[in-house]
Amino acid sequence: MNDHDSYADEAPSFLSTNTLRSLSNRDFARLGADHVAYLRPVVMNGAVAFSIHAADGTPIGAAPSAMLAAAAIRQHDMEPASVH
């Protein structure tokens, strides 16, 4: 198992949904916003998928499952966070 083989629910506690919602743009910059991405469930072509966004909200990708979205985020040396 390597750094990229864990699941989205294993993200550090500082990346909880409530914490993310309370952070300002400045807070994200201090955390290293270029190292955090979040995934959100969406409906694409009638099916549930997961959109991937940079910490500032910029869409950067999508995946058919949360596990694949989290893996894609980790492959780009970022830490995934789930926002619902």
C-alpha positions in Angstrom: 0.0 0.0 0.0 1.3 3.5 -0.8 0.2 7.1 0.0 -2.3 7.0 -2.9 -4.1 3.8 -1.8 -6.2 5.0 1.1 -9.8 6.1 1.1 -11.4 9.5 1.1 -12.8 9.0 4.6 -9.2 8.8 5.9 -8.5 12.5 5.2 -7.0 14.4 8.2 -9.6 15.8 10.6 -8.7 19.3 9.7 -10.3 18.7 6.3 -13.7 18.0 7.7 -16.7 19.4 5.9 -17.5 21.9 8.7 -13.9 23.1 8.9 -13.8 23.6 5.1 -17.0 25.6 5.1 -15.6 27.9 7.8 -12.3 28.7 6.0 -11.7 31.9 4.3 -9.6 32.3 1.1 -6.7 33.5 3.2 -7.1 30.4 5.4 -6.9 28.1 2.3 -3.8 29.9 1.2 -2.2 29.3 4.6 -3.0 25.6 4.4 -1.6 25.4 0.9 -4.7 25.4 -1.2 -2.8 23.9 -4.1 -2.5 20.8 -2.0 -6.2 20.4 -1.2 -9.1 19.4 -3.5 -12.6 18.5 -2.7 -15.1 16.2 -4.3 -18.8 16.7 -4.5 -21.6 14.3 -5.7 -23.3 15.5 -8.9 -25.6 14.1 -11.6 -24.0 13.8 -15.0 -25.9 12.4 -18.0 -28.5 11.0 -15.5 -25.9 9.1 -13.4 -24.3 10.0 -10.1 -20.7 11.1 -10.4 -18.2 13.1 -8.4 -16.9 16.4 -9.5 -13.4 17.4 -8.3 -12.6 21.0 -7.4 -9.5 22.9 -6.4 -9.8 24.4 -2.9 -10.8 27.7 -4.4 -13.8 26.1 -6.2 -12.3 25.8 -9.6 -13.5 22.6 -11.3 -10.6 20.4 -12.2 -12.1 17.0 -13.0 -14.8 14.3 -12.5 -14.9 10.6 -11.7 -17.7 8.0 -11.7 -17.1 7.2 -8.0 -15.9 8.9 -4.8 -13.1 6.3 -4.5 -11.8 7.1 -8.0 -12.1 10.8 -7.5 -10.1 10.6 -4.3 -7.5 8.4 -6.0 -7.2 11.0 -8.8 -6.7 13.8 -6.3 -4.0 11.8 -4.5 -2.3 11.0 -7.8 -1.8 14.7 -8.2 -0.2 15.0 -4.7 -3.3 16.7 -3.2 -5.4 15.7 -0.2 -9.1 14.9 -0.9 -11.9 16.4 1.2 -15.6 15.6 0.8 -18.2 18.4 0.7 -21.9 17.6 0.7 
